[in-house]
Amino acid sequence: MNTEEPLDFDDLGEALREGRALRPARGYRIRFAQDGLNFRDLDVADPVPLGRQILAAAGRDPHDGYSLFAILPSGDFEDVRLDEPFDLRERGAERFVAFQTDRDFKLTLNDHQLEWGKPAIGGVILYTLANIGEDEAVFLEVRGGEDRLIEPADLIDLTAPGIERFITAPRPPKTFEIIVNSRPREVDEKQVTFEQVVQLAFPGPHETNVVFR
């Protein structure tokens, strides 16, 4: 007979990373955020909770118009219904995001389906979800045109018709615009030498002792 006392809590993220089943516990630790990706630890009493139980554990009233999503290992967002059980271990989702809204906005990131509860999404959110290195960047796909580079500080409107599609790709080299002889020129470095400015203004070889004005 097993008389071992249950744990105070078992961490779902640790169980997933260790490839093991959840242990008997008084609580099961997940990660919860509202209206963004500022996650905090949250313990739920049931390893197969209802959506409303997750909200209640977070101190949110399920009757107040919340939408709840699980972030799956693939990166997709899955709608968690308030009255349907959600098997934490089987689905492999340790992060949950809630929005208090009457509308969800669909978008894709590298072909993964996401849903967002605000009419705009910050570039920093997309970079966090993409989990990419410094040499890569997020782009908004523009059909028939040049894809738009998204920086972490950008805010992207999601209210336009259709689904906004984001991708990641190598970050283009950064350039700087300077004015030479009243004309804009692009350079790769933040600082340029006098010789480089001369070459931009007067391309080609130059004779010695020439004075540029």
The 8 nearest C-alpha neighbors of each residue, nearest first, counted from 0:
[[1, 2, 3, 4, 5, 23, 22, 6],
 [2, 0, 3, 4, 5, 23, 22, 6],
 [1, 3, 0, 4, 5, 23, 6, 24],
 [4, 2, 1, 5, 6, 0, 23, 24],
 [3, 5, 2, 6, 24, 23, 1, 7],
 [6, 4, 24, 23, 3, 25, 7, 22],
 [5, 7, 24, 8, 25, 4, 23, 9],
 [6, 8, 25, 24, 26, 5, 9, 27],
 [9, 7, 26, 24, 6, 27, 25, 28],
 [8, 10, 27, 28, 24, 11, 22, 26],
 [9, 11, 28, 13, 12, 27, 14, 8],
 [12, 10, 14, 13, 28, 29, 93, 15],
 [11, 13, 15, 14, 10, 93, 16, 29],
 [12, 14, 16, 10, 15, 11, 17, 9],
 [15, 13, 11, 17, 19, 12, 16, 18],
 [16, 14, 18, 12, 13, 17, 11, 19],
 [15, 17, 13, 18, 14, 12, 19, 11],
 [18, 16, 14, 15, 19, 13, 12, 20],
 [19, 17, 15, 16, 14, 20, 13, 21],
 [20, 18, 14, 17, 15, 21, 16, 22],
 [21, 19, 22, 14, 88, 18, 15, 17],
 [20, 22, 14, 19, 23, 9, 88, 11],
 [21, 23, 24, 20, 9, 6, 5, 14],
 [24, 22, 5, 6, 21, 25, 9, 8],
 [25, 23, 6, 5, 8, 26, 7, 9],
 [24, 26, 7, 8, 44, 6, 5, 27],
 [25, 27, 8, 44, 43, 24, 42, 7],
 [28, 26, 9, 42, 43, 8, 10, 44],
 [29, 27, 42, 10, 41, 11, 9, 8],
 [28, 30, 93, 41, 40, 11, 42, 94],
 [31, 29, 94, 40, 39, 41, 38, 93],
 [30, 32, 95, 38, 39, 94, 96, 41],
 [33, 31, 38, 96, 37, 36, 35, 95],
 [32, 34, 97, 96, 35, 98, 31, 36],
 [35, 33, 98, 97, 32, 116, 96, 36],
 [36, 34, 33, 37, 32, 96, 124, 38],
 [35, 37, 38, 32, 124, 34, 33, 96],
 [38, 36, 32, 35, 39, 33, 31, 34],
 [39, 37, 32, 31, 36, 30, 40, 94],
 [38, 40, 31, 30, 41, 32, 37, 29],
 [39, 41, 30, 29, 31, 28, 42, 38],
 [40, 42, 29, 28, 30, 31, 39, 43],
 [43, 41, 28, 27, 26, 29, 44, 40],
 [44, 42, 27, 26, 45, 56, 53, 28],
 [43, 45, 26, 25, 27, 42, 46, 48],
 [44, 46, 48, 47, 43, 26, 27, 25],
 [47, 45, 87, 48, 27, 86, 44, 43],
 [48, 46, 86, 85, 45, 84, 87, 49],
 [49, 47, 45, 84, 85, 46, 52, 50],
 [50, 48, 84, 52, 83, 51, 82, 81],
 [49, 51, 81, 53, 52, 80, 79, 82],
 [50, 52, 81, 54, 49, 53, 61, 55],
 [53, 51, 55, 49, 50, 54, 48, 56],
 [54, 52, 56, 50, 51, 55, 57, 43],
 [53, 55, 51, 57, 59, 52, 56, 61],
 [54, 56, 58, 52, 59, 57, 53, 51],
 [57, 55, 53, 58, 54, 52, 43, 42],
 [58, 56, 54, 55, 59, 53, 41, 31],
 [57, 59, 55, 56, 54, 60, 53, 61],
 [60, 58, 54, 55, 57, 61, 56, 63],
 [59, 61, 62, 63, 55, 58, 54, 51],
 [62, 60, 63, 51, 59, 54, 65, 64],
 [61, 63, 60, 64, 65, 59, 51, 81],
 [64, 62, 61, 60, 65, 99, 59, 100],
 [65, 63, 99, 62, 100, 101, 61, 66],
 [64, 66, 99, 98, 63, 100, 61, 97],
 [65, 67, 98, 97, 99, 64, 68, 100],
 [68, 66, 97, 79, 96, 78, 65, 98],
 [69, 67, 78, 96, 77, 79, 95, 76],
 [68, 70, 95, 77, 76, 94, 71, 92],
 [69, 71, 76, 94, 92, 75, 74, 95],
 [70, 72, 92, 74, 73, 75, 69, 76],
 [73, 71, 74, 91, 92, 70, 75, 90],
 [74, 72, 71, 75, 111, 70, 76, 92],
 [75, 73, 71, 72, 70, 111, 76, 128],
 [76, 74, 112, 111, 71, 73, 113, 70],
 [75, 77, 70, 113, 69, 68, 112, 114],
 [78, 76, 69, 68, 79, 75, 70, 71],
 [77, 79, 68, 67, 80, 69, 76, 66],
 [80, 78, 68, 67, 50, 77, 81, 69],
 [81, 79, 83, 50, 82, 78, 67, 49],
 [80, 82, 50, 51, 83, 49, 79, 61],
 [83, 81, 49, 80, 50, 51, 84, 79],
 [82, 84, 49, 80, 81, 85, 50, 79],
 [85, 83, 49, 48, 47, 86, 82, 50],
 [84, 86, 47, 48, 87, 49, 83, 50],
 [87, 85, 47, 89, 88, 90, 46, 84],
 [86, 88, 90, 89, 46, 47, 85, 91],
 [89, 87, 91, 90, 86, 21, 20, 11],
 [88, 90, 86, 91, 87, 92, 85, 20],
 [91, 89, 92, 87, 88, 86, 71, 85],
 [90, 92, 88, 89, 87, 72, 71, 93],
 [93, 91, 71, 90, 94, 70, 69, 87],
 [92, 94, 29, 12, 30, 11, 91, 95],
 [95, 93, 30, 70, 92, 31, 69, 29],
 [94, 96, 69, 31, 68, 70, 30, 32],
 [95, 97, 32, 68, 33, 67, 31, 69],
 [98, 96, 67, 33, 66, 34, 68, 32],
 [99, 97, 66, 34, 116, 65, 100, 33],
 [98, 100, 65, 64, 66, 97, 101, 63],
 [101, 99, 102, 98, 65, 116, 64, 66],
 [100, 102, 64, 103, 99, 65, 66, 116],
 [103, 101, 100, 116, 104, 117, 66, 118],
 [102, 104, 116, 115, 114, 105, 101, 117],
 [105, 103, 115, 114, 116, 157, 102, 106],
 [106, 104, 114, 113, 162, 115, 103, 107],
 [107, 105, 163, 162, 113, 164, 114, 112],
 [106, 108, 112, 164, 111, 110, 113, 165],
 [107, 109, 165, 111, 110, 166, 164, 112],
 [108, 110, 166, 111, 165, 107, 167, 164],
 [111, 109, 108, 107, 112, 164, 166, 165],
 [112, 110, 75, 108, 107, 109, 74, 113],
 [111, 113, 107, 75, 76, 106, 110, 108],
 [114, 112, 76, 106, 107, 75, 105, 111],
 [113, 115, 105, 104, 103, 106, 76, 116],
 [116, 114, 104, 103, 117, 105, 113, 120],
 [115, 117, 103, 98, 104, 100, 102, 114],
 [116, 118, 119, 115, 120, 104, 103, 34],
 [119, 117, 157, 158, 156, 104, 116, 120],
 [120, 118, 156, 157, 155, 117, 154, 121],
 [119, 121, 155, 154, 122, 156, 124, 117],
 [122, 120, 154, 123, 124, 153, 155, 119],
 [121, 123, 151, 153, 125, 124, 150, 152],
 [122, 124, 151, 126, 121, 125, 127, 152],
 [125, 123, 127, 121, 122, 126, 128, 120],
 [124, 126, 122, 128, 127, 123, 129, 121],
 [127, 125, 129, 123, 124, 128, 130, 122],
 [128, 126, 124, 130, 125, 129, 123, 131],
 [127, 129, 125, 126, 130, 124, 74, 108],
 [128, 130, 126, 127, 131, 125, 108, 167],
 [131, 129, 127, 128, 126, 132, 125, 135],
 [132, 130, 129, 135, 133, 126, 136, 127],
 [131, 133, 134, 135, 130, 136, 129, 126],
 [132, 134, 135, 131, 136, 170, 169, 130],
 [133, 135, 132, 170, 169, 136, 131, 171],
 [136, 134, 169, 170, 133, 168, 132, 131],
 [135, 137, 170, 167, 168, 169, 138, 134],
 [136, 138, 167, 149, 166, 148, 168, 165],
 [139, 137, 148, 149, 147, 166, 165, 167],
 [140, 138, 165, 147, 146, 164, 141, 166],
 [139, 141, 146, 164, 165, 138, 142, 147],
 [142, 140, 146, 144, 145, 143, 139, 147],
 [143, 141, 144, 140, 145, 146, 139, 164],
 [142, 144, 141, 145, 146, 140, 147, 139],
 [145, 143, 141, 142, 146, 140, 147, 139],
 [144, 146, 141, 147, 143, 140, 142, 139],
 [145, 147, 140, 141, 139, 138, 144, 148],
 [148, 146, 139, 138, 149, 145, 140, 141],
 [147, 149, 138, 137, 146, 150, 139, 136],
 [150, 148, 138, 137, 122, 147, 153, 151],
 [149, 151, 153, 152, 122, 148, 137, 123],
 [152, 150, 122, 123, 153, 149, 126, 121],
 [151, 153, 150, 122, 123, 154, 121, 149],
 [154, 152, 122, 150, 151, 121, 149, 155],
 [155, 153, 121, 120, 122, 119, 156, 152],
 [156, 154, 119, 120, 121, 157, 153, 122],
 [155, 157, 119, 158, 118, 154, 120, 159],
 [158, 156, 119, 118, 159, 155, 104, 163],
 [157, 159, 156, 118, 160, 119, 104, 161],
 [158, 160, 157, 161, 156, 162, 163, 118],
 [161, 159, 158, 162, 157, 163, 104, 105],
 [162, 160, 159, 163, 158, 105, 106, 157],
 [161, 163, 106, 105, 164, 160, 107, 157],
 [162, 164, 106, 161, 107, 165, 157, 139],
 [165, 163, 107, 140, 106, 139, 108, 162],
 [166, 164, 139, 108, 138, 140, 107, 109],
 [165, 167, 109, 138, 108, 137, 139, 168],
 [166, 168, 137, 136, 138, 135, 109, 165],
 [167, 169, 135, 136, 170, 137, 166, 138],
 [170, 168, 135, 134, 136, 171, 167, 137],
 [169, 171, 135, 136, 134, 168, 172, 133],
 [172, 170, 173, 169, 136, 135, 134, 168],
 [173, 171, 174, 170, 187, 169, 134, 188],
 [172, 174, 171, 187, 175, 188, 170, 186],
 [173, 175, 187, 186, 185, 172, 176, 188],
 [176, 174, 186, 185, 187, 189, 177, 188],
 [175, 177, 185, 184, 183, 186, 174, 178],
 [176, 178, 184, 183, 185, 179, 175, 186],
 [177, 179, 183, 182, 181, 184, 180, 176],
 [178, 180, 182, 181, 200, 183, 177, 184],
 [179, 181, 182, 178, 200, 183, 199, 184],
 [182, 180, 179, 178, 183, 177, 184, 200],
 [181, 183, 179, 178, 180, 184, 177, 200],
 [184, 182, 178, 177, 176, 179, 181, 185],
 [183, 185, 177, 176, 178, 182, 186, 179],
 [186, 184, 176, 175, 174, 177, 183, 187],
 [185, 187, 175, 174, 188, 176, 184, 177],
 [188, 186, 174, 175, 173, 189, 185, 172],
 [189, 187, 190, 186, 191, 175, 174, 173],
 [188, 190, 175, 191, 187, 186, 174, 176],
 [189, 191, 188, 192, 187, 186, 175, 195],
 [192, 190, 195, 188, 189, 193, 196, 186],
 [193, 191, 195, 194, 196, 190, 197, 198],
 [192, 194, 196, 195, 197, 191, 198, 199],
 [193, 195, 197, 192, 196, 198, 191, 199],
 [196, 194, 198, 192, 197, 193, 191, 199],
 [195, 197, 193, 199, 198, 194, 200, 192],
 [198, 196, 200, 194, 195, 199, 201, 193],
 [199, 197, 202, 195, 201, 196, 200, 194],
 [198, 200, 196, 197, 201, 202, 195, 179],
 [199, 201, 197, 198, 179, 196, 202, 180],
 [200, 202, 198, 199, 197, 203, 205, 196],
 [203, 201, 198, 199, 200, 204, 197, 205],
 [202, 204, 205, 201, 198, 199, 200, 197],
 [205, 203, 206, 202, 198, 201, 207, 197],
 [206, 204, 207, 203, 209, 201, 202, 208],
 [207, 205, 209, 208, 204, 210, 203, 211],
 [206, 208, 209, 205, 210, 204, 211, 194],
 [207, 209, 210, 206, 205, 211, 204, 212],
 [210, 208, 207, 206, 211, 205, 212, 204],
 [211, 209, 208, 212, 207, 206, 205, 197],
 [212, 210, 209, 197, 201, 200, 208, 205],
 [211, 210, 209, 197, 180, 200, 201, 179]]
